[in-house]
């Protein structure tokens, strides 16, 4: 074996060990989150592990591209101790970072149900969360992940040291050998490029390709986190689409809503957004309830029992609820290229009717860009931790505890001139799921760590309504309640791609004008048009959603490169605008058996609806035409 052949052989062995570690990460990811993949058979898991190597190749070769280039040069200086030492630590540090990103998702996946994407850097380094407070808590709560990570990095270093490169004979630069060196170098470079492309297909591998190798709900296992982050970083813009004539698309979705012909009701509006309040945790979830007050309020309200969130993050839920603006792309709308577009939201629409508006969130100002969104949406005022002005009530991580902040909110609302439109967003039912010391042991611990903090947030909501009931504005106010997204789950029904988006949406009017339950499919983007419909809003406006009171329309959301559509009794996974997976969730609540092709009329309609919706969404956002 010549020196150059030996050199390439050592390079391949070191990279092969990284492939082994990525496969170990995939197995660990599955084992630590297996409650979310309860229908995954052993054969399909092996298939995912095999095809996952293609996505691993992208990440490993992209991360190690510089190392491969400089360690495959056919020159003697490659063998020098200094050169080898520099590139050894380059190899270890870059691959340790790649492994770290995978390990982060061992713990983070339950909160988003997808691999981490590039927008996490906006949150971490863009001042949108207090990472210095949160990182120590995650290290404490997920100490076992830290230990496993240290073992993996030790294995990386140990294996690298065992695969040594020794200089035993000189390079022979005769023409024949030089050509061999050159050809070998070009083959290494070509294979590296091919691996980063993901193959010889026309378009380089991307997030959307996951559905080719795994069922939509199992794509997070297929992917690795570096792949998800790198590929999502590329998605700064979306494509303008021409899937059908606009005259046809408008038959499925017309975002321009006409003026209502009824008499406008000048009622106050209070939109309450509850952190992580899954339907599963409430009285309508057919499980143990941790929300006794919300359950009692729902008995006096109109409750939408078949409701869905339009995302899995707070930064996706807020625009969906207040501006009917879903995030049908990899980047959350508020972190996307289009976040500064002109939009119509409840505050700026009701301002035209003389409303004063304010947004309340007890978090540190700047968290998740909520204060910036408040300005874009047209809120007259924003009240956060800074405005609250008393850090004695600071929880140490996210912001002001819910109970004191909601009391502050109720008092502040009383200072506003009617009519007003206000929204407040709770935060205590968020990891690390703590409750104030004075309430330790008061709320049920439940089976998940989130349950106790849900009980506390529900108690804070009770205290808010007790304060609000004593005010003059209470009876002339429509209260709208929605979670920002769902929380963690161990339940097979609520951990599948449909159940993990199931939320309660509640309309409470103290004048008793709204009561009962409604079973039609609704989603967060229907809240804004639903409120305007209830008020008989007498001006045209732009909204991707339909009114909550519209008795029949599909719901749509996006995750992992797939669109999910709930249409009547059917649940669809749509990939490349074709029905990839179809179930009747009335009969198959665990989403286990596809009936694709058995309802051709409904399948065709849903595919066309998805095309029309996404085309309308993309084109309106790209053209910045989200106004009537």
N, C-alpha and C positions, 0 to 999 in steps of 0.2 A: 504494500500500500504506500503510494507516494505521499509526500508531505501535504500537498493540496487536497488530496482525497481524504487524508486523515483529518485535515482542518474542517472540511465540509461535514464529515461524519460526526465530529464533536459538536458542531453547530446544530446539526439535526437532532442529536440526542438531547441536547439542552432544551431545544424547542419542544421536543416530544414530551418531556417532563412537564412543561407548562400546559400542554394539552391534557395530560393526566390530571393535573390540579384543577383545570376548568371543568373536567368531567366530574371530579369529586365535588366541586362547588354545585354543579347541577343536581347531583344526588342529594346533597345536604339541603339545598334550596327546597327540593320537593319534600324531604322528610320533615323539615321544620315548618312547612306550610301545607302539609298533606290534607288538612281539613278543607282546604279550598279546591282540592282535586280528588274528591272522594270517588268519582266514577272512572278514574284512570286505571285501566287494566295493565297487567305486567307486560304483555306483549307491546301495547302501545307506548308504554314508558320506555322500553328498550328501543323502539323505533325513534322516539323523540331524542333519546340520548345519541343515537347514531346520526340522525340528521342535524342535531345540534352541533356536531363537529364542524359543519359548514359555517355556522355563525361564529363558532369559536375561532375558526381559522381567520376570519376577518379581524377579530379583535386582537388575537395573538400576533398575527403578522403585521397589522397596523401599528400596534404598540412597539413591536420589536423591529420595525423596518430599518431604523438607523443601525441597530445592533447587527442585523443580518448583512447590511451593506458593508460595514466596516470590518466585520469579522470574516467576510468571505473574499476579501482582497487577497490575491495570490502573491504576497510579498513577505519577505522574511521579518520585517518590523512588526508584523501582526503577532509574532511570537514573543516580543519583548515583554518583560515583567510589568513595566509601566503601562504599556498599551493594554495588556491583558487586565491589569488591575483597574484601569479606568472603565473599561467596558464591562468588567464583572459587576461593578457597583451600578453602572447604568442599567444593566440587565436586571439586577435584583430589585432596584428601586422602582423601575417602571412596571415590572411585573407584580411587585408587591402592591402597587397602587391599583393595578387592574384587578387583582384578587380582592383588595379592600372594597372596591365598588360592588363586586359580587356579594361580599359578606354583608354590606349595608342592607341589601335587599332581603337577606334572610329575616331581618327584623322589620324593615320598612314596608314590605309587600302587603301585609294585612291591611294597611291603611289606604292603599291605592289600588290594589288588585292588578298591578302591572309593574313591569320593570321600571326602575327609575329612569327618567328622561332628562334632557339637557336643562330643562327649566329649574331643576334642583339647584343649579349654580346661581341662578337669579335669586333664589330664596336664601342660599347660604351666604353669598358674597354681595348681594344687592341690597342688604339691609332690610329684607322682608321678614326675617325671623331672628330671634335672639339665639344664634347658634352656640355662643359661648355658654349659655345657660342650659341648652338642650343636650349638647354632646355629652357632658358628664352624666346626665340622667340616663341617656341611652346606654352609655358604657356600664352604668350600674345595673340597669334592668336586663341588659342582654350580655352579661359578663361571660356567659358560656360561649357566645359567638366570638367574643374577643379572644378567649383561650384557644378555640379551634383555629382562628385566624393566625395566631402566633405559631401554632404547630405547623400550619401550612407554609408560612414564611420560613420557618426553620427548615422544613423539608426542601423548600426551594433552594436555600443557601447550601444545605448539606449535599444535595444532589449535584449542584453546580460544582462544588469543590471536588466531588468524586469523579466528575467527567473532566479530566485535565487534558490540556493540549501541550504536548512536548515537542520540541524541535530536535529531530533526530538526523535529518539529512537535508542538504541544501536543495533549493529549487533549481530545476534545470530549465533554462530559458531558451533552449534550442527551438527552432521554428515549430516543430511538431508538438512539443510539449506546451509551448506558449499558446498555440491554437487550442489545445485541450483545456488549458487554464481559462482562456477567454470563453470558450463554449460552455464550460461548467459554470463560470460566473454568470453568463447570460441566462443559463437555465435556472439558476438559483433566483436571479432577479425576476425572470419571467414567471416562475412559480409563485414567488412572493406577490407579485402584482395580480396574478390570477386569483390567488387566495383572498386578497383584499377586495377584488371585484366580486368574489363569491361564485366564480365560475365563468364560463364562456358565453353566457347568455347576453343578449343585446344590451340590457340595462343592468347596471351593478345591483347587487343584492341590497334590499331595503327592508324596512319594517313590515311593509305590506306582504312580503314573501313568506312571512311566518305561517300564514294560512295554507300554504302549499304543503306543509310538512306536519302540521298538527291541527287538531280541532281548536277552534278559537279560545276555548276556556283553558287550554293547556299551552298556549303560546308562551306565557311567562316562563315555563320550564324550558322550552326550546331555546329561548334567547339567553344571552348572558348580558350583564348590566353594562359593560363597556360598549358592546354593540348598540344597545338601546340608547345610550347617551350620545355616542358619536353620530349615529344615524339621525337621531332627533335634532342634533345641532345643525344638521344640514337643512332641516325643514323650516327655514326662515320665511318662506313664502308658500302660498298654495297656488295651484294651477287654475286658470280660468277654464271652465268646462263648456262643452257644446254637445251634450249627450242627447238633447232633444230640442226642438224649436221652443223658444220661450213662450209662444202662444199655447203650446201643449203643457209645458211645465207649470204654467199658472193655473191649470185645471186641478193640479194636485196641491200646490201651495202658492198662495198669493199673500206675500208679506205686508202688502198695503191694506190696512183695515179701514173700511169706510166709516164716516162719522155716524154715530148713533142718532136715531131720530127721536128718542125719548127725551124726557126732561132730566137734565143733569142733576144728580144728587150731590150736594156739597157736603159729603161726609168726610171726616178725618180718616186717614189711612195709617195703620200701624203694621208694618211687615216685620215679623219676628222670625229670625233665622237661628235655628238651634244647631249647635255643633254636634255632628255625628249621631243625630237622633234617628237611628234606623227604625223602620216599621217593626222590626223584630223585637225591639225593646218596649214597645207600647202595647196598649190593650187591644189594638186591632191586628196585632202580629200573630195571634193564636199561639203565643208562648207565654212564659212568665213575664208580667209587665213590671217595669221599673219606673213608670211614670204615672203615679196615682193622680196627680193634679191634672196633667194633660188628658188623661182618660176621662176625668170628670168634666173637663171643659168640652171634650168632644161630644159628650151627651147633649150639650146645649148648642152644638154647632153643625155646620155642614162639613162632612168628612169625606174626602176622596180616598177610597180604600184601595184603588188600583193605580197608584201614583209612582212616578219614577224620577230619580235625579238625573240631571244631564251631564254628570261628571262624578269623579271620585275625590276631588280636592275642593277646599274652600274657595280657592282662587278661580275655580270653574263654576261653583254654585252661585256665588254672589251675582255675577253678570247675568246668569240664566234667570234668576229669580227677579232681579230688579230691572233688567233691560231686555229680557227675552232673547239673550245672546248666548247660545251654546258654544262649546269649544269642540267643533267637529274637525280638529286637526291635532297634531302632536303637541304643539305648544298651547297652554291655556291662553284664552283670548287676551287676558290682561298682561301676559308676558310675550305676546306675539308681535310680529312685525306690524300688525294692524291695530294695536291697542289705542292709538291716538285718533282713530277714525271718529267721525261724527256719528253719534248714535242717539236713539231716542230711548229714554228710560223714564220710569215713573216720576222722578222729581222734575225733570225738565218738561214733561208733558203736562203735569198738574200745575206747574208754575204758570202756565198759560191760563189757568182757571183761578189764579190768585192764591195758590197754596204756598206756604212756607215749608221747607224741607230740611231734615237733619238726619245724619247717619251716626249711630252710636256703636262703638266697638272698644271694649276695655283693653285691647292689646296695645303694645308699644306703637306709637305713631309710625307709620311706614310699613307695618307688618302686612305682607302679601300685597302691597300696593293698594290697600283698601282706601287710603286717604286720597291717592291719585285718582282712583276710580270714582270716588265720591264727587270729585270736581268734574270729571268727564260726564258723569251721569246728571249733573246739574243740582246736586245737593247744596243748599245754602250754607250749611254748617257741618262740621265733622267733630265729634267728641270722642277722644281716645284717652289713653292713659295720662297723657300730658295735661289734658283739659280737666280730668278728674282731680289731679293734683294732690293725691294722698297715697304715697307708696306704702303706707302701713297696711293697706289692703292688697298689695302686690303679691301674687302667688309665687314669684321667684322665677317663673319660666315664661308664661304667655302674656300675662297682664293682670288686671284687677279681677279679683274673685267675682263670680256672677252675682251673688246676692247683693253685695253693696253697690256694684255698678248698676244693676237694674233698678235699685232704689234711687240712685242718682239719676238714672234715665227717666224714671217716672216723674221725679221732681222737676227735672229740666223741661220735660214736655209741657208741664203745667204752666211754664213761662211763655209758651209760644202762643201767638195769635191764631185763632182758627179761621179757615180750615188749614190743616197741616198734613204733611205726609212725612212720617218718620219710619226709620228701620233700625233695629238693633240686632246685634249678632253676639250670641253667647260664646264663651271660650273654655269654660272649666271642664267640660266633658271631652278633653283632648289629652293625649299622652303628655305627661305621665299619670293622668287620671287621679289626681289628688283631690282631697276635700279639705276645707279649713279644719284646723285642729279642734275647734270647739264642736265640730260635727262628727268627729271620729266615732264610728260605731252606730251612727244614727240611721244610715241608709243601707239596704241589703247589699252584701258583697257580691252575690250572684255567682255565676260560673265563669265570667270573664272580667278582667281587670277594669273594663270600662263601666261596668254596671253601677258601681257605687257612685261614680262621678255623674252618671246620668241621673241617678236619684237626687243628687245635690242640685244639678242644673234644673231639674223639674221643681224642686223646692224653691229655688230662686225665682222661677217663673210664677209660682203660686204667690210669692211675696210681692212680685211686681203687680199682679192683678189685684191683690188686696189693696195695694196703694192706689192703683188706677181707679178702682171702683169708688173711691172717695172723692174723685175729681168731677168737675163740671163737664169735662170733655168726653168722659168715658162712654156715655150712652150714644153719642153721635159719632162713634168710631167703628170702623170695620177693622177687625184684627185678622191678619193672615199669617198663618204659622207653617213654616216649612223647614226641614233640616237643610244644611248646606250640602250634605252627602251622607252616606251611610257609614257605620262604624265597623269594627271587627266582628267576626262571626265564626262559630264552630258548627253551625247548623247546616246540613246539606242543602236545605231549601234556600236559605239566605246567603249561602256562599257560592251559589252558581251564578253564571253571567246575568241572569234575570233577577234573581233574588237579591243580589248584592247591590242593586240600584233601587230597591223597593223602599219607599218612604211614605209617611203620612203627609197629606196637605189638608189644612184645616182653615175654614172660614168661620169666624165668630163675630156675630153682630148682636150686641146686647139688647137691641130692640126686638130680638126674636124673629127677625126676617129670614134667617137662614137656619135650617135644621134638617137632620137626616143624614143618610149616607148616599154616595154616588159611586157606582162601580165602573163608570167608563174610564178608559185609559187616559190619564193626564200626566203631564210632566212639568218640571219647574218653569220651562219657557212659556207655559200656558198661564202662569200666575199673573203677569202684567196685563195681558189682554183680558183675563178673567176679571181683574179688578176694574179695568176701564169699562168692560161690559156691564158690570154691576152698577157702576156710577152713571151709565148712559153717556159716556164720554162723546161729546158732540163735535169732534174734529178728527180727521183722518190721521192715522199714525202707522209706523212701521214696526212689525213684530214677526219674528220667525215662528212664534207659537200661535195657537188658537185659544179661544176662550175656554176656561175651565168648564163653562156651561154648554159648550159644544159637545153633544152627546156621542159623537163617533168620529174619532180621528186617530191615526197611528201615533206612537211615541217613538222617538229616535235618540240614540246616544252613541258615543264613539269610544273605542278603547282598543289598543293593540293592533291598529291597522284595520279594524273591522267596524262596520256599522251594525248596531243592534236595533231591531225594530219590533215593537209589540203592536200587533194588529188583531183586534178582536181576541180570539182565544189562541192565536198563534204567536210564537216567538221566533224571530228570524236572526240568524247571523248572516250578514251580507258582506261578501268579499269581492272586490272588483265589480261591484254592482250586480252580482249574481247571488241568488240564495244559496248559501253554502251549507246551512244547517237549519232545519225547521222542526219545531216541536209544538204539539198542542199542550200548553202548560196547564190547562184544566185537567187533562188526563195524565200528564207526565210532568208533575210539578218539580221533579229533580232534574229535568232537562237531560234525559239520558238517551232517548231513542228518536232519531230523525225520521220525519215523515216527508222528507223532500220529494216533491213530484206528485204527491197524493192530492194536493189542492191547487191545481194549475192556475185557476183563475185568481185565487188569492196570492199565489206566488208571483204571478206576472204583475199584479197590481202593486205589491210591496216592492218589487224590484224597480218598477217605474216611479213609485213614490220616492224611493231612496235616491234615484237619479235626479229627479226633479228637485228634491229638497237640497241635496248637496250642491247641485249646479246653481241653484238660486242663492244658496249660502255663499259659496266660493265667489261667484261673480259679483254679488252685492258688496262683499267685503273688499275684494280686490279693487273694485271701481270706487270704493268709498261712497256707495249709494245706499245707505241704510236709513234713508229718510223717505217719506212719501213723495 
